[in-house]
Each structure stands twice: as structure tokens, then as C-alpha cells.
């Protein structure tokens, strides 16, 4: 019978029922019965008296020896002794490692830095090995909750058994996102809050963390009765990373683009970087740079692009311990030419005309009333300074039909605008006009709208503006002295934008601002925006992709997903199918802290090389089951002995 390993570490030996030792007195009557048991009657013959006398003396001399050698008596004495000891129940108190048990939460960092291979095969796989070890060493009946610590915590398993937990660990993979360990600890705490015997193991490299401070989260979990172990899985490694990237077409030449990227060296020594710049997978430039220790290097590239959409990428071909930040992408949209009609009077809106012609993406047609071309041919119509005496009959009816069918109309504040009595114009306007105020006033921006991107309105003085009131279901973007100045609304299937910020010198000083051409290009671009699945084409990992409805998405790893509001957790190019069109978006890590795999947070952790130290607890080892087993064995031996002596025959 094999004794448990605890017996090798005995601390104390105690008797649970010492009074039961009185039972050893049972040995005395057994001996007496053995000595006094009846003998067969013998007949003596005088001729052998001498011989029998000698035998009798010999018998008495050998009695102690025969007594000791009698197997049956010895078995009975030993059985009584062992049985009494079993009733006494001697037990030993030993020190032993406590097995994980009860309800265990396994929090595993699945961020980009966990892909570093300074620990083989990498930090994430090593963390999964340690988690599986915890499961293997846990007591039976333990339940497991698995939390993946991405930038937003993800529950992979809630209260599963060991088999399910092992299967889930085999399935989960590392993401390309930053991490949020503090919030993941609180998430796990809330999951275990109603349980007893709670333990939490947090496996991470602790290179960085967003969200709640880890030590604070650990204290909150401990206050809830959860024994939390922070286990560090990292040794430190060498890394070069792309930490910033940007690429755009030039505003003045839309068929040329520029690219800027920042390469950061996290190593203590200088590092040679081999850098490739590609457009749609084709090399356009190769750069060899020596990047000094603990410093960055900015690369800049210019080249030509046609009007189609493109993916520009930068790749570091130097081998290091983290590959996910060695490539970055930028999606550059196609060039769209906007056909625009400017309706104005002779000699008016010259500055507006120049601003519109400054953009190569705007094909401008200027018409002077009373001439009006076929308006259905244009993407956008700008209603500027018009003389109410020169208006064409039915012009606003035609404009109304144009907007209802999806056309875009921009109405610029002008001298006669409030006096035009056409009902269709008043219905389409997103404001109710009253009169013109003459007073120098500054501009107040109410929303970070797309049309204001890259524009500077500080210092713009408005000299004339309409006293106006915004209609319901419209949005005010800019106001002057509390009065709506730029407002838009939806009319039918089209958009109508009111711009009170007239660049005419008698209305404002906007005409000499360098932001005016940008403002008008952004305005034309926005009002002609085709409905797409996404609002922007370039993202960082960990961001949500807000989509109104389910769309088909192909990830950089060629997984096909039908989803809405999905998390972008892979570096690379996503393809999105929406309304019969295919869009591409670029997703990058570009995170200085996540790429710094050689430095770690200053918190107390358990190093993975030292192993997970288990809690030492007192274990009471009862001996009575083993003593009862010995007693039963002795009784069986006694039974066999009786059978051999023939006590059960006839």
C-alpha cells in the first residue's frame, strides 16, 4: 500500500481518540483462553511413566517458546492491536501545496506585444501553457472563467469545466490590439463576485496597459475576497516598429501623393533597418537606414498615383522579436471629380469662383442669369448672388425637383435672398431668414464637422449676416452672435446647405483666408459623399468599425464575417461589401507603448521563470483507513489459517 507524499513532511502526530487504547486489554483474555483451552484426555501406562515424565518436563520447558511461535495467537494479538489503533485514529498534520480549486478566473493578455518571441514559441503561447498547467493541477469540480485582455475585455468562457477550458484555450488566438489588463481584472471580479473559493490568475507581459491601473484593480479584487496572482510572461526583446504613418494626395496635384512614417528603435544599440515602400504590393522605393539606439527616424516619400483607390504600405524587413508592428498600411481613396454649377450675377462672387477653381477635383460651370443650363447634369448647384429681377420663371420649381431626386444645393447668403418670394425656395432653405444685420462679429464653431476639416476660422470677421432661425431637423455647424451661419438639412433625397459666410468683401474678410479654398472643397466633397459602410478608411487596431447594418467583411487573415459594429483586431487591409460596392480600409497598430517589448510596468508580479508558488496549507492525514485495511488483511490470514488446520471440516 503506497502512502501519500504528505507523510514525508510530517509536522505533528496526534491521537484523535486516545481513550480507545484501553481496548488493548482485550489481548489478555485472548492469551488466557489460548492457555486454558481444554486438552484431549490421555490414558497413562505404568511401563512408560518414566518416558512421559521426561516429556512433561520438556513441555514445560518449551512452553514460552511454543507460545511465542504460535502463528494463530500472534495473528489475533496483532489484529486486536491494529484495530484498537484504528479506533484511536492517529493523524498527522503536514504542510502541503494547496491545489487550485473552487472558481478560477484565467485572465490572458491577448494584445499585440504578447506575440513577441523572446519567450519561445512566443509570450502568448507560453501564457496558455501556464493556464493549462493551472487547470491540470486544480482539484476536481473546479469551474473556470476565461477572460481575454484586449483593449476591451472579452469573455471566452464562463464557469466551464476543465475539459471545456482546455478546449477554449486551444482555440483562442492573439489579437493585434493594445491591452487593458485593469478593466479585464474587474470584469473577471464581477464574474466571480457571487462565488466562493475564488482565485484569479492574470498572465501578461505587463509591457503596457490602457484603462484602469492594474494595482488598483488588483486591490479591488482582493477586497472582494479574490486571491489574485499577476504572472509575468516575458524576458525582454529587440524591436523596431512603425509608430506613425500618414499618406495623402496633394491638394494641388491630386495625381501625386506623399507618405510619412516614423520608425522607432527600442534597442540599446544602433540598428540597421531595411525599409520598403509599396503601392498595391509593388515596390516604389527601398530605404536603408541606421537608426540610433532609443531613437526614431522619419521617412518621407513622394510619387505619382492615378485616380483609382490605392493601398500604400511601409514594411521593415529587418528581423526582430515582434513582427506585427513591422508593416503599416494607408488607404488612399479614388479621385472623384465633382461637377458643380455656380448660379450668380454678372461680376459677382469672383472670390468664390476662384476658390472653387483652385481645386482640381471640382469641374466648375458658371452661369449668369437669366441663362440656366440643364441642371440635372450637375452633382452640386451653388445658389449665390442673384438679382431677384432676373429670376427665371419656374427656376425654383426645377431646383426643388432636382433636390428631391437626390441633388445637392448650396444656398449662399446674398442681398436679395430674403426678398425672393418663391415658396419652393423658402421650403428648401434650412433656416427662416428675417433681415440683414450689419455688425462686425466673430465665428463660433458648434460641431467638428467634415466641412471644417483643415480649415482655420479664427480671425474671420463677419460684417453682414442674416438674422435667421434654424428649422427643425437641421444641424447648425457655425453661428455668428448666436445666429445660425452654416446650417444643413435633408430635403427629399438630397441635401440643402445654407452658408451665411459669404466671401464677398462687403460681407466678411473670409475672401483673403488661405482656408477658404479648403473649406469649399471640403464642402463640395462632403455634400456629394456617397453612402458607404464606413466614415473613414484608416483606423488603429482595437477601434470599433461602426456600421449601420450587417455587411460582409473579409479580414486581413481572409476570414469572412457578417457583422455590424465589429472590433478591428488585425493589422492589415479589410475588405467590406456594402450596397454592391467594395470598400477597403487599412488598420495599423502604430502604438509606441505596445511596441516597447523590452520595458515593463513597475508593478509586483510573479516571474514566469520562477514558477507559480502555491500556497502552503496544513493538511491533516488520518491513518485509520490504512489501519482498518491492515486489520481486515489479518482477519483474512487468520481465516486461511483456520481452513488449513481443518477446523471447518465435518
ZAKE-493127 format. One line per field, with one value per residue (C-alpha): x, y negated, z. Coordinates in Angstrom, 3 decimals. Layout:
BEGIN
u = X  ...
v = Y  ...
w = Z  ...
This chain:
BEGIN
u = 0.000  1.521  1.462  0.668  3.598  2.472  3.850  7.332  6.672  5.177  4.883  2.891  1.415  -1.811  -4.337  -7.948  -9.384  -6.607  -9.138  -9.594  -6.167  -7.992  -9.086  -5.603  -6.624  -8.571  -5.260  -5.147  -8.326  -7.253  -3.992  -5.777  -8.270  -5.398  -3.636  -6.725  -8.378  -9.422  -6.944  -7.813  -7.925  -4.931  -4.567  -1.280  0.517  2.985  5.582  6.142  5.792  9.404  9.230  6.079  7.609  10.510  8.139  6.182  9.265  10.297  6.857  7.024  10.487  9.393  6.053  7.244  8.919  5.821  3.656  5.682  5.798  2.078  1.003  -2.698  -2.251  0.169  -2.268  -5.096  -2.970  -1.766  -5.328  -6.615  -3.726  -4.192  -7.985  -7.582  -5.093  -7.603  -10.201  -7.633  -7.216  -3.699  -3.379  -0.532  -0.534  1.670  2.479  1.319  0.779  -2.834  -4.423  -6.309  -9.986  -13.452  -13.992  -10.957  -10.702  -7.905  -7.163  -4.884  -3.317  -4.037  -2.526  -0.010  3.064  2.216  3.274  6.904  9.091  11.640  9.864  9.518  7.398  6.005  4.625  1.009  1.571  3.633  0.835  -1.608  0.759  0.787  -3.003  -3.330  -0.957  -3.264  -6.192  -4.235  -3.242  -6.690  -8.971  -11.893  -15.108  -13.295  -15.009  -13.108  -13.824  -11.511  -11.151  -9.145  -7.463  -7.636  -8.255  -11.834  -12.115  -13.674  -15.229  -14.215  -15.700  -17.923  -17.878  -16.854  -15.291  -11.654  -12.262  -14.113  -11.487  -8.683  -10.591  -11.214  -7.536  -6.589  -8.920  -8.183  -5.612  -3.645  -5.001  -3.107  -4.692  -3.403  -4.310  -6.452  -5.496  -7.036  -10.532  -10.126  -9.384  -12.539  -14.529  -13.301  -14.027  -17.631  -17.997  -16.761  -18.410  -21.236  -18.991  -16.985  -13.406  -12.399  -8.999  -7.675  -4.555  -3.515  -1.000  0.622  3.934  2.917  4.602  1.774  -1.927  -4.729  -7.706  -7.744  -4.449  -3.542  -2.524  -5.746  -7.792  -5.858  -6.663  -10.354  -10.380  -8.575  -11.113  -13.780  -12.034  -10.292  -6.747  -5.144  -1.784  -0.108  2.115  4.643  5.378  8.261  12.017  12.540  13.479  14.724  12.267  11.974  8.470  6.438  4.810  3.245  2.124  0.245  -0.303  -2.475  -2.849  -1.615  -4.436  -2.825  -1.976  -4.371  -2.372  0.619  0.827  3.168  3.898  5.426  6.283  8.136  10.440  11.376  14.350  13.694  17.067  20.051  22.264  22.114  20.025  20.081  16.604  15.716  12.512  10.245  7.540  4.878  1.765  -0.725  2.040  4.558  7.837  8.306  11.213  13.727  15.463  18.386  18.702  20.877  18.591  20.431  19.655  16.439  15.524  13.246  13.709  11.168  10.950  9.302  8.344  6.566  5.314  2.554  -0.854  -3.692  -7.290  -8.108  -8.137  -4.807  -3.207  0.191  2.307  5.602  7.458  10.542  12.380  14.790  14.211  13.305  11.268  7.898  6.663  3.161  4.426  6.835  4.170  1.697  -0.900  -2.770  -5.880  -5.993  -9.467  -10.157  -10.206  -13.733  -14.470  -17.403  -19.471  -20.600  -22.862  -22.473  -25.570  -24.676  -24.950  -22.518  -19.410  -20.448  -18.881  -15.439  -13.604  -15.935  -15.277  -11.505  -11.787  -13.805  -11.444  -8.452  -9.425  -8.587  -11.367  -14.101  -15.285  -16.929  -19.554  -20.577  -23.894  -25.205  -28.932  -31.169  -29.295  -29.724  -28.307  -29.711  -29.273  -29.740  -26.232  -24.550  -23.635  -23.951  -25.591  -24.489  -27.127  -25.024  -25.649  -28.725  -30.815  -34.462  -35.426  -33.580  -35.056  -36.427  -39.993  -40.181  -36.494  -37.144  -39.692  -36.985  -34.433  -36.869  -37.356  -33.587  -33.045  -35.946  -34.369  -31.044  -29.342  -27.287  -28.000  -25.836  -27.540  -25.150  -26.324  -26.947  -28.530  -31.912  -32.186  -34.760  -36.825  -37.253  -40.819  -40.740  -42.381  -40.127  -37.001  -38.399  -39.332  -35.890  -33.937  -32.933  -33.350  -36.014  -34.499  -35.542  -33.245  -29.559  -27.595  -24.541  -22.092  -18.559  -18.736  -16.586  -17.444  -18.372  -17.981  -20.638  -19.519  -16.389  -17.976  -16.187  -16.505  -14.372  -11.518  -8.131  -9.761  -8.972  -11.871  -10.256  -9.746  -12.533  -14.749  -18.310  -19.571  -23.018  -25.201  -28.830  -30.824  -32.125  -33.612  -32.762  -35.676  -36.449  -34.452  -31.476  -27.917  -26.175  -22.432  -21.348  -23.059  -22.374  -23.513  -25.903  -27.373  -27.074  -24.452  -23.875  -26.821  -27.830  -30.888  -32.266  -34.901  -36.368  -33.392  -30.977  -29.146  -29.558  -26.773  -27.171  -23.847  -24.184  -20.397  -20.258  -16.648  -17.656  -15.600  -18.766  -19.889  -16.690  -12.917  -13.079  -12.022  -8.352  -8.087  -5.985  -8.644  -11.356  -10.449  -10.087  -13.449  -15.228  -13.506  -14.409  -17.980  -18.388  -16.747  -18.984  -22.281  -21.546  -20.491  -21.937  -23.352  -20.701  -20.284  -17.593  -16.961  -13.173  -10.718  -7.810  -8.026  -5.991  -6.340  -8.823  -11.172  -14.794  -15.986  -19.451  -21.744  -25.489  -26.322  -24.732  -22.148  -19.791  -16.240  -13.050  -10.302  -6.551  -6.312  -9.020  -11.749  -15.217  -17.528  -21.057  -21.344  -22.028  -20.039  -17.092  -13.756  -10.766  -8.277  -5.945  -3.256  -3.776  -6.420  -10.117  -12.485  -16.137  -19.027  -21.866  -24.719  -22.949  -19.720  -16.434  -14.538  -11.108  -9.908  -6.400  -5.805  -2.491  -1.066  1.081  1.299  4.592  3.885  2.622  5.715  8.091  8.591  11.863  10.407  7.696  5.309  6.654  4.324  4.902  4.446  5.394  8.147  7.373  10.886  10.397  7.205  3.903  4.389  1.437  0.075  1.296  -1.582  -1.916  -3.157  -4.456  -3.738  -5.903  -4.331  -7.471  -8.367  -4.961  -5.127  -8.580  -7.198  -4.402  -6.956  -9.085  -5.982  -5.010  -8.506  -8.345  -4.980  -6.476  -9.386  -6.991  -5.021  -8.183  -9.106  -5.658  -5.919  -9.167  -11.390  -14.228  -14.183  -17.099
v = 0.000  -3.309  -6.116  -9.674  -12.048  -14.210  -11.555  -12.700  -16.135  -15.288  -18.248  -16.799  -13.421  -13.320  -10.743  -11.561  -9.021  -8.141  -6.575  -3.743  -2.390  -0.662  1.798  3.324  5.043  7.470  9.158  10.581  12.717  13.935  15.201  16.769  18.502  19.786  21.200  22.611  24.157  27.890  30.689  34.215  36.827  39.230  42.747  43.381  46.792  47.548  49.002  45.628  43.460  42.518  41.529  39.434  37.759  36.661  35.380  33.413  31.698  30.936  29.493  27.055  26.000  25.276  23.579  19.956  20.819  22.581  19.691  17.147  19.284  19.953  18.149  18.049  16.337  13.834  13.013  12.455  10.251  8.220  7.850  6.581  4.153  2.733  2.482  0.581  -1.762  -2.359  -3.355  -5.601  -7.214  -8.611  -11.566  -13.673  -17.373  -18.150  -21.144  -20.763  -22.935  -23.951  -22.847  -25.483  -24.827  -26.324  -29.069  -30.180  -33.093  -32.911  -36.381  -36.109  -39.103  -38.746  -42.058  -42.629  -42.629  -39.072  -37.930  -38.711  -35.620  -36.459  -33.599  -30.515  -29.939  -33.357  -35.090  -34.270  -30.544  -30.390  -32.102  -29.482  -26.720  -28.162  -28.480  -24.830  -23.873  -25.572  -23.571  -20.295  -20.894  -22.025  -19.955  -18.099  -20.091  -23.388  -25.779  -28.103  -31.524  -32.734  -36.474  -37.750  -41.063  -43.031  -46.784  -45.763  -42.630  -39.602  -36.660  -33.435  -31.071  -31.433  -28.768  -25.843  -22.568  -21.552  -19.854  -22.864  -25.275  -23.292  -23.268  -27.033  -27.702  -25.683  -27.803  -31.376  -33.398  -36.569  -39.862  -42.864  -45.327  -47.159  -45.641  -46.654  -44.466  -46.590  -46.523  -42.808  -42.111  -43.998  -42.121  -38.821  -40.059  -40.858  -37.385  -35.753  -38.178  -35.831  -32.763  -31.185  -29.857  -32.467  -32.647  -34.680  -34.184  -37.042  -36.107  -39.066  -40.592  -43.779  -45.858  -48.390  -48.648  -51.037  -51.726  -51.247  -50.987  -47.304  -47.574  -49.413  -46.742  -44.060  -45.710  -45.942  -42.234  -41.347  -43.355  -41.127  -38.034  -37.019  -35.709  -37.259  -36.214  -38.516  -36.216  -37.841  -36.025  -37.912  -38.276  -41.371  -41.549  -43.630  -45.559  -48.046  -49.422  -51.699  -54.015  -56.591  -56.597  -59.008  -59.258  -61.611  -63.042  -66.596  -69.140  -70.977  -67.842  -65.022  -62.512  -62.753  -61.614  -61.861  -59.354  -59.934  -57.189  -57.097  -54.138  -53.705  -51.755  -50.411  -48.659  -49.783  -49.787  -51.196  -49.102  -48.809  -48.962  -47.792  -49.618  -49.002  -51.395  -49.770  -50.819  -47.970  -45.469  -46.842  -48.332  -52.000  -52.726  -50.909  -52.677  -51.510  -53.433  -53.123  -54.154  -55.190  -53.478  -54.512  -56.996  -57.499  -58.190  -59.911  -58.726  -60.791  -59.628  -61.315  -59.607  -59.545  -57.824  -57.508  -58.322  -54.813  -53.863  -52.505  -50.873  -52.344  -50.313  -50.519  -47.376  -46.833  -43.751  -43.601  -40.604  -41.399  -39.870  -41.391  -41.251  -42.747  -46.362  -45.944  -46.692  -49.554  -50.483  -53.563  -53.507  -56.352  -56.890  -57.342  -60.815  -61.954  -64.898  -66.971  -68.649  -71.957  -74.723  -78.274  -80.447  -84.124  -87.626  -89.253  -90.414  -88.820  -86.028  -86.348  -85.158  -82.162  -81.312  -81.411  -79.226  -76.591  -76.582  -76.132  -72.517  -70.185  -67.853  -70.436  -70.902  -74.309  -75.717  -79.320  -80.610  -84.181  -84.687  -84.732  -81.807  -78.443  -75.213  -71.708  -71.375  -67.574  -67.147  -68.579  -66.957  -70.238  -73.598  -76.748  -79.478  -82.618  -86.365  -86.610  -89.603  -88.915  -90.873  -88.391  -85.171  -82.740  -81.606  -78.107  -78.066  -77.169  -74.533  -72.929  -73.277  -71.677  -68.665  -68.411  -68.251  -65.870  -63.385  -63.441  -66.596  -68.822  -72.529  -75.121  -78.457  -81.336  -84.390  -87.226  -90.652  -89.672  -86.187  -87.065  -89.049  -86.190  -85.162  -81.784  -79.200  -76.379  -78.308  -79.029  -75.375  -74.145  -76.600  -75.017  -78.456  -81.137  -84.448  -87.798  -90.733  -91.566  -92.709  -94.922  -94.409  -93.014  -89.648  -86.578  -82.986  -80.246  -76.610  -74.303  -70.927  -69.286  -68.785  -67.366  -70.612  -72.362  -69.831  -71.526  -74.972  -77.836  -80.165  -82.058  -85.661  -85.649  -88.707  -88.721  -92.216  -91.322  -88.347  -87.417  -87.351  -83.818  -80.859  -77.218  -74.956  -71.671  -68.571  -70.612  -70.879  -74.157  -73.899  -77.538  -80.570  -84.309  -86.161  -83.286  -83.340  -80.243  -80.903  -77.461  -75.053  -71.968  -69.790  -66.967  -67.712  -64.719  -62.556  -65.476  -67.881  -71.632  -73.670  -77.311  -79.207  -82.678  -83.082  -84.972  -85.547  -88.823  -91.658  -93.528  -90.509  -89.191  -89.007  -85.278  -86.011  -86.518  -83.465  -80.540  -78.262  -79.420  -77.100  -74.193  -74.982  -74.976  -71.795  -70.014  -71.303  -70.048  -66.738  -66.223  -67.145  -64.682  -61.862  -58.549  -56.428  -53.917  -51.359  -53.410  -57.068  -56.777  -54.406  -54.366  -53.010  -51.734  -48.227  -47.978  -50.562  -49.727  -49.865  -51.405  -50.083  -50.695  -47.209  -43.814  -43.756  -41.124  -41.700  -39.917  -40.334  -40.512  -36.812  -36.022  -35.280  -36.130  -37.740  -39.092  -41.652  -45.218  -47.243  -44.870  -45.317  -45.805  -43.432  -42.604  -44.663  -44.837  -45.606  -44.791  -44.448  -45.455  -44.712  -47.222  -48.058  -46.221  -48.194  -47.006  -49.271  -48.781  -50.098  -49.989  -49.047  -49.508  -49.032  -52.243  -52.247  -53.343  -51.752  -48.420  -48.078  -48.637  -44.961  -45.495  -47.541  -46.622  -48.270  -48.862  -46.501  -43.424  -40.264  -36.593  -35.982  -33.117  -31.709  -31.239  -29.236  -29.791  -29.452  -27.648  -28.463  -26.195  -24.887  -22.478  -19.051  -16.542  -12.960  -10.348  -6.872  -4.923  -3.884  -2.258  -0.593  0.792  2.185  3.942  5.343  6.828  8.340  10.004  11.421  12.925  14.508  15.947  17.375  19.057  20.472  21.992  23.560  25.136  26.636  28.236  26.510  26.289  29.980  32.268
w = 0.000  -1.114  1.393  0.301  -0.256  2.688  5.046  4.071  5.566  8.968  11.313  14.252  15.229  17.275  18.527  17.826  20.379  22.883  25.311  22.798  23.824  26.684  24.048  24.098  27.334  25.120  24.411  27.990  27.783  24.343  25.821  28.790  26.550  24.480  27.565  29.220  26.215  27.010  26.173  24.999  27.801  27.784  29.421  31.175  31.173  34.000  31.646  30.022  33.124  33.001  29.414  29.921  32.873  30.750  28.045  30.608  31.908  28.357  27.560  30.434  29.454  25.851  26.741  26.347  23.075  21.756  22.904  21.010  17.881  17.624  14.435  15.226  18.545  17.117  14.308  16.789  19.057  16.072  14.683  18.040  18.334  14.838  15.270  18.514  16.860  14.056  16.653  18.325  14.841  14.903  12.474  11.207  10.369  7.383  5.191  1.574  -1.515  -1.873  -5.125  -7.116  -6.535  -6.449  -9.055  -11.036  -13.471  -16.042  -17.474  -20.512  -22.242  -25.969  -27.079  -29.862  -27.607  -26.494  -29.979  -29.115  -29.389  -26.678  -24.861  -27.056  -29.036  -28.035  -24.964  -25.743  -26.308  -23.121  -21.188  -22.487  -21.334  -17.796  -17.836  -18.880  -16.075  -13.568  -14.944  -14.780  -11.153  -9.965  -7.800  -9.313  -9.617  -10.207  -12.636  -14.971  -16.455  -19.250  -19.964  -22.948  -22.092  -25.340  -25.301  -24.468  -22.266  -23.980  -22.121  -23.871  -21.248  -18.211  -15.483  -17.676  -16.596  -17.110  -20.452  -21.875  -20.547  -22.200  -25.495  -25.377  -24.627  -27.696  -29.840  -28.693  -30.618  -30.048  -31.394  -32.794  -30.366  -27.289  -23.915  -20.954  -18.003  -15.251  -16.729  -17.506  -13.823  -12.809  -15.451  -14.009  -10.480  -11.369  -12.872  -9.633  -7.194  -6.165  -5.831  -3.014  -3.131  -5.738  -7.399  -10.330  -12.435  -14.750  -17.462  -19.248  -20.248  -18.383  -21.086  -21.012  -20.258  -21.027  -18.780  -15.013  -13.108  -12.647  -8.994  -8.145  -9.947  -8.045  -4.702  -5.620  -6.493  -3.258  -1.259  -2.791  -1.418  -4.640  -4.412  -7.498  -8.975  -11.540  -13.599  -15.917  -19.186  -20.806  -20.785  -22.950  -26.621  -29.536  -31.668  -34.487  -35.017  -37.264  -34.744  -37.095  -40.728  -42.960  -46.705  -48.775  -52.222  -52.690  -52.801  -55.699  -57.695  -56.980  -59.021  -56.710  -53.108  -50.144  -47.383  -43.956  -41.470  -38.161  -37.450  -33.786  -32.453  -28.938  -28.670  -26.588  -29.699  -33.233  -35.623  -39.394  -40.956  -44.462  -45.393  -48.380  -49.582  -51.755  -53.663  -54.070  -53.279  -55.802  -54.577  -55.370  -53.029  -50.806  -47.942  -45.796  -42.565  -39.450  -36.607  -33.423  -30.127  -28.383  -31.128  -34.141  -37.823  -40.111  -43.713  -46.451  -49.939  -52.864  -56.004  -58.614  -58.374  -60.853  -59.981  -58.687  -54.983  -53.673  -50.633  -49.714  -47.283  -45.420  -44.374  -42.210  -43.471  -40.520  -38.231  -34.620  -31.771  -32.747  -36.332  -36.045  -35.962  -38.885  -41.513  -41.778  -44.393  -45.628  -47.823  -50.356  -51.904  -55.577  -57.125  -57.767  -59.997  -58.781  -61.475  -59.915  -61.227  -59.861  -60.390  -59.964  -61.424  -63.794  -61.901  -58.589  -56.473  -58.051  -54.919  -54.626  -58.268  -57.692  -54.597  -56.466  -59.437  -57.086  -56.540  -59.436  -58.278  -58.958  -62.541  -62.282  -64.633  -64.048  -65.316  -65.184  -65.007  -66.934  -68.581  -66.846  -68.277  -67.769  -64.016  -63.820  -65.258  -62.118  -58.789  -56.892  -57.520  -55.699  -55.494  -54.986  -55.578  -57.813  -58.770  -57.974  -61.073  -63.330  -61.966  -64.493  -64.152  -62.742  -61.794  -58.130  -59.088  -61.196  -58.365  -55.933  -58.205  -58.601  -54.817  -54.193  -56.609  -54.742  -55.992  -53.665  -53.297  -51.517  -50.896  -50.200  -48.251  -50.730  -50.810  -52.314  -50.785  -48.113  -50.606  -53.091  -52.519  -54.224  -51.949  -53.173  -52.083  -48.626  -48.200  -49.190  -47.022  -43.657  -41.989  -41.750  -42.869  -41.388  -42.178  -42.723  -39.685  -40.170  -37.317  -37.071  -35.331  -34.810  -35.702  -33.222  -34.278  -32.833  -34.217  -35.614  -38.998  -42.047  -43.981  -41.352  -41.547  -42.069  -42.010  -39.629  -38.875  -36.001  -37.012  -39.589  -39.142  -40.480  -41.341  -42.688  -41.879  -41.828  -38.646  -39.011  -37.173  -37.858  -38.782  -37.066  -38.040  -39.210  -37.895  -37.116  -37.749  -37.327  -35.824  -35.530  -32.404  -31.625  -35.138  -37.422  -40.085  -41.627  -41.437  -43.377  -43.678  -45.807  -48.409  -50.232  -51.158  -51.427  -49.102  -48.775  -47.126  -46.128  -45.972  -44.466  -44.561  -47.865  -49.082  -50.762  -49.134  -48.199  -46.131  -44.486  -44.678  -45.493  -49.085  -48.172  -45.861  -47.090  -45.590  -47.996  -50.938  -48.491  -46.933  -50.276  -51.459  -48.209  -48.515  -52.101  -51.160  -48.122  -49.764  -52.589  -50.302  -51.419  -48.614  -47.630  -44.872  -43.136  -42.494  -42.744  -44.356  -41.902  -38.359  -35.422  -34.028  -31.192  -32.679  -33.427  -37.014  -36.628  -39.355  -39.518  -40.710  -41.227  -44.002  -45.382  -44.181  -45.247  -42.642  -43.371  -42.419  -45.040  -42.513  -43.824  -41.284  -41.499  -38.742  -37.640  -35.096  -35.266  -33.479  -35.762  -34.120  -37.031  -38.732  -42.476  -45.089  -44.535  -47.482  -46.919  -49.270  -48.961  -51.339  -54.134  -53.670  -52.208  -49.856  -48.352  -45.024  -43.537  -39.893  -38.050  -34.564  -34.546  -30.752  -29.175  -25.798  -27.172  -29.363  -26.449  -25.548  -23.643  -20.776  -18.291  -15.865  -12.372  -10.537  -8.380  -10.430  -10.331  -12.870  -15.245  -14.818  -11.074  -11.465  -9.720  -5.978  -4.458  -1.029  1.819  3.952  6.915  5.835  8.414  7.316  9.087  9.419  10.359  6.769  6.389  9.843  9.081  5.864  7.774  10.272  7.506  5.936  9.241  9.670  6.192  7.025  10.208  8.222  5.795  8.686  10.238  6.918  6.581  10.108  9.132  11.693  9.176  8.150  9.016
